[in-house]
């Protein structure tokens, strides 16, 4: 029997035919992990919390930046520079103080993925890179966890439910759809290609809906199906997915094999010759007399870096502005370490081994977090 205060909160869905108190009780007992509190994760988190999912886990190590706000509407301008998991937890508890929220302020890796995912019943993938998608998929297969996958780019999004048996007892996973990652640079990320802000709101809400359907056993979840949605035309089409023997062979067979996988290398076919450095190496290298530190973010991106001397050369004009660099040691950084790595490769191609070129791994967000600077 659901308590009176909870009954009033969830009354509009409890009275639904086929849902009732039984469905609400299932939601309250469920544990859902949302990986990535960004464009997809924000709407998914809001609707899962509002629906009364009893335990919600959030995995994200990033801080909120100005460029997030056009699509990540759980956050506001006042939140820039704060950890996403902290702000999300605060606002979701304001929305629904009756639920439990567990935060994981870290980058999900194969060294911690199995331990974290094992604590939850369902997994929602809101990440935006192939290395994470393959790793999360493989972990869910090993742990037999239902996975609600989605991806967005420009004006189109897709969503599917993986690792759940259909009426014929068949279970499809991400590797059945894409056995191998695309070649490096073949598929542009949202950072490179852009995305209309409302699109991840729609697709992320669909992810929440699929989770609720799976938990309460209502409707027809997208099990072994891929739904594609185009926001410009509102065209929606579904395709049935089938098993791929090639894909099955690529999944790690056990925990030891999973831990031995290098998902970053798997999803970066062309290996970089650029050296990535951590915060400690960054601290020492930038003190060299021959060193210059370059911020390749676009103007206006936050958080600002004012505690060390640096030159800003945005990626949009990087190639035309780098010819005048005289320093022997060049250290590059951006928001998360993706653009700076690309910029470092451009410099390496231009100068070869005549200059030392480094990229700050994890970017300014990770660096400031390790320094204990939130804003």
N, C-alpha and C positions, 0 to 999 in steps of 0.2 A: 504494500500500500504506500503510495507516494504522499509525503507530508503536504499539508494544506498550502504552505508558502511556496513549495516547489510546484504543486499542481497549478497554482495561479500563474506562475512564471511560464510554464510549458503548456498551458491549457489549449492554445490554438492548435498545437500538433497532437496533443493527447486525444482530442475529439475526432481526429481524422480516422476515417474508416480504414481498417487494416493496420492501424498504428497503435492507438490506445496506451494504457499505462504499461503494458508489456513492452512496447517499443521504447517508451521513455526510460523504463528501467534498464533495458539493454544499453541505451546510450550512456546512462549514468554509471554503468559498470565497465564501460569500454575504455581502453587505453590506446590513444592514437598519437603517433610521432609524426611531426611535420618537420621535414628537413629543408631548411631555407626559409627565413622570415622576410622574403623579398616580395616581388610582384605577384607570384602565385601563392606564396605562403601567407601573406597578409589577409586576403579575403577568406582563404581556407580556415585560418585560425579564428577569424571573427565569427564565421558561421558555425564552426564546430563548438566554440565557446557558448554562443547564443543558444544553440540547440541542446546544450546540457551534456556534452561528452564529459564523462567524469574525470578523466585524467588526460591531459594534453602535454606532450613533450615538444620542446622547440630546440632545434639544433641550428646555431648560426654564430659565427665569430665576428661578423662585420659590425661596423658602426654606421649610423645613419648619415647619409650625405645629401646635399641639395639635389643631386641628380636622381635620387631615389623617389622624390616626393610626387612626381607626376603620375606615378602608378602605385606606390606603396602607401595607400591612404590611411593606414593604421598610425602613421607617424605625421608629425607637423614640423614646421620650421624651428620651433623651440627645441626639438629633439636632436637636431644636427650635432654630430660628434658623440652621441651616446650609443651604447651597445643596443642593437636591435632586440636581443632577447630580454633585456631589462625593461625597455619601454613597452614591448609587446606584453610582457607579464603584467605590468602595472595597468595597462589599458584594458586588457582582457579580464582582469579581476574586477575592474570597475564595471565592466559589462555584465559579468556573472561571477559574483564572489563565492558561489556554491561549488565551483569546480576546483580541481587541483592542477596546477601548472608546474612542470619540471623543466628547468632550463639547462641547456648544454652549450655554454659559451665557448665553443671550440670548432675546429674544422674536422668534419667526419673523415676518418681515414680507415684503411683496412685494419690498422692496429687497435682501433677502438669501436669500429662499427658493429661487430657481432655482440659485444657486451651491451652496447646501448640499445640496439634494435631488439634484442632478446627480451627487454623489459616491456615491450608494447605488443598490442594485438594487430594493429594495422599501421602501415607506413605510407605517408604522402611525400612524394618526391617533388620539391619545389626548387631544385637546383637548376643551374644554367650552364653546366659544362658536362662534356661527355665522360670525363674521368669519373666524376661523382655518380653519374647515371649508371654506368656499368658496374661500379663498385656496389652501389645500393642494390641494384638488381641482383647481383651475385650473392650478396649477403642475405637478401630476402629469400632467394631460392634455397640456400643452405639452411636457413632458419624456418622455412616454410611459412613465411609471413606474406599476407596479401599486400600488394604494392599498387598504389594509385599513381600512375605516371602522367606527367603533362609537360608540354614545352610550348613556348611562344616565340614568334619572331615576326617583326614588321606588322602585318595585318592578319596573320593566321596562327591558330593554335591547335594543338592536338591533345587528346586525353585517352587513356586506356587503363584497364584494370588487369594487372598481371598476377600470376602465381595463385590463381583461384581456379578450382576445377569447374568445368561447365557440366551440362547435363550428361555429356558423354564421357565424363571423367578425365577430360584433357585439360592441361594447364599450360598456358603460354607465358613466356617471359620476354623481357626486352631484347635478349639476344636472338630470340626467334624472329623478331622483326628486323633487328640490325645485328647480325652476328659479329661484325667487326666495326670499329669506329671509322668515321670518315677520315680521309687524309688531312693532315694538318693544314688549316686554312681553307678547307673545302666548304665548310659550313660556317657562316658568319654568326657570331654571338649577338645578343641584343646590344651590347656595348658597341659593336661594329656596325650592325645593320639597323639598329633602332627598333622600337616597338611602340605602337599606339597605347597610351596609358590605360585605357579602359579594357583592352584585350586581356591582360593577365587577371584583371578583376573578374571577368566572365569565366575564364578557364579555371581559375583558382576556386571560384564558387562551385563550379561543376565538380572539382575534386572533392570538396566538402560534401556535396550531394551524393557522390559515389560512395564515400565512406559511410555516410548515414544509411544509405540503402544496404550496404554490406552488413553493417552492424545490426540493423533492425529486420533484415530479410524482407524488404519491401521492393516492389518494382523489378526492373531488369537491369542490373548493373552492367557496365561495359566489359564484361568478362570475355576475354579472347577477342575483343573488338577494338578497333582504333577509330575514334571519332575525330574528324577534322572540321574546324569552323573558320570561316572567312568573315571578318567583321565588315568588310567593304560591301559585300553582297548578301550577307546573312545566309550564305549557302552552308549547309551541313551535310556531310556524307559519312557513312560508316563503312568500314571494310572488315571482313572476317579474317582473323589471323590464324595461321596454321603453324604446326611445329616445324622446327628446322634442325635437322641432325647436326649440321655444321655449328649452329649456335649452341646446341646442347653440349657438344664436345669441348667448347671453349670455357664453360663454367667450371670454376674450381671444384674439385670433387670432395674436399674436406676443409676443415679449418686451417690446417697447415698449408695447404695449397693456396687458400685465400690470402693468408698472411704473407705468402711469398710473392704474390702478384704485385707488380708495379703498374698501377692504373694510370699514373701520369705518363709514363713512357709508352704504355699501350695506346694512349690517345694523342700522342705527339709523335707521329711517324718520323718526321724529320727532327732528329735530336739537335738541340741547341748547343753551340760551342761557347755560349756565353756563361759566365760564372754567376750563379745566384748566391747572394750573401745574406746572412742573418743579421739581427740587430747588433750583436757584439762585433761582428766583422765590419759592419757599417760604421760603428763608432770609431774603430781604429783606422780604417781606410780613409775616412773623410778628413783626418788630421794630417795626412801626408801633404807636403808642400806642393807636390805635383798634381793634387787631386782637385776635381771640380764636381760638385753635386748638382744634378739637373732634375728638376721636377717636370715631367712630361704631361702632366694633367692640363686640361683646358682651364682658361682663366675663369675664376668664380667657383671652382670646385673646393669643397671643404672636407676636412679641416685644413686650415692654413698651417704651414710650417714656418714658424718665425724664430724658433729656438736654435736653428743652425743656418749658416749662410748657404744659399742655393740660388741657382739660376733657373728661371722658368722658360722652357721651350716646349709649347704644346705639341702633341703628336700631329695635329692638323697642319703644322708648318715645320715639323721637325727636319725633314730631309733637306729643305731649302735653307735652314738656319744653322746646320751643324758644321758647315765648311770652315767656320772661323774658330773652332775650338782648338786651342793650343796645348792644353794640359795633357799630360801623359796618362793620368789615371782619371777615368770618367765613371762616376757612380750615378745611376739613374733610379728614380723612384716614381711611382704613380699611386693610385688608390689601393689596388690590390696586387700589384706585381705583374699584371698581364701586359699592359701597354709598355711598361719599362723594359720587359724582356724583349718585346718586339723591337723597341727602339735600340736596345743593346745589340741585337742581331744586325740592324741596319748599320750601326757604327762598326761592328766587326767586319761586315762585308766591305765597308769603305776603307777601313784602316788596317785590316788584318791583324797581325800580331805586333804592329808598331805601337799600339796603345793598349793599356789595360782597361777593359770595359766590364763593369759589374752592374747587376740589377738587384734591387732590394726585394727579397722574397717576401711575399705577403703584403708588400706595399706599406704606405704610410699608416693605414688603418691598424695593421698588426703591430707596427713599430711603436706607435703612440700608445696602443693598449699595453704593450709590454713595459713601457715607461711609466704606466699608471696615469697617463694623460687622457682624459675622456673627452675633453672639448678644447 
